[in-house]
Amino acid sequence: MRPFLLTLLLSPLLRSTASATAKYTKRAAIPAVQYPICRCNFTCLPPHQQDFRTKMADLNKEELDPVDRMSKPAEKECEMLGKKEELKDEVVEQKKEEEPSLPKLSAAEFKAYNSMAEHMEYFHNHFRQTWQMLYNACLNNKRPANLSLKQFISTGLQFCSHLSTHHAIEEQHIFPLLAQKMPEFKAGRNAAELLRQHKEIHKGMDAFEEYLEGCRSGEHELSLVQMKVKMDSWGTVLWSHLEQEVKTLGAENMRKYWTIEEMRRMPM
């Protein structure tokens, strides 16, 4: 009798508890379990016949390899760059070896092939000496004691005049002849470097000459500081040109394009 009465009394409580549990289960969704993906192929052998230790060690190594590569210094890149530089040097050396070696010139042959360079160097040395005298005066802020102010200004103007004449003769008579075989003296739209240097020189020289003309006419007094500024604007290209032009006319380069007979008929 008592167990039956106890069941009747507790049945509403049990029903309410079950209903609450069902509602809670619906509201709280249990997240799906994300199982790890195994990148290692296991066989179908029984567990006691599989080498799990080796397989798992290989798996760990795969995971750590990217980290190890990132932690190492860029030695591989340096090695690759070094190999590229070595390969580049080998290509340059190979090109040098492929160039036909010319026979050694006799003293007479060298003199013939080097004749234009010798003549050009004679004129260029004169320009160097005059330039150096003018520039030293600017550096010391004092003109030479053996030259009056008028003589000093005239020396600078004569330098500009002689250099202009020298370039005009080259461009009208010497360079067109050499350009027939030598690309180093090519004129026109894609002019060679030596001719481009002429234009750059005259750009600075014209401003220098104009300044000295103003000093001679009394338009302004000569300032050696200002004169140095004018000379600095074209001094580097002038000296580079004087050296490069003679080297281009040297025997070892001229023999690549001209015969001895042709060299003897050259205008210089």
Secondary structure as UniProt FT lines:
FT   HELIX           2..27
FT   HELIX           47..49
FT   HELIX           52..71
FT   HELIX           75..98
FT   HELIX           107..113
FT   HELIX           115..140
FT   TURN            145..146
FT   HELIX           149..169
FT   HELIX           170..174
FT   HELIX           175..178
FT   TURN            179..181
FT   HELIX           183..185
FT   TURN            189..190
FT   HELIX           193..217
FT   HELIX           224..248
FT   HELIX           251..254
FT   TURN            255..257
FT   HELIX           260..264
//
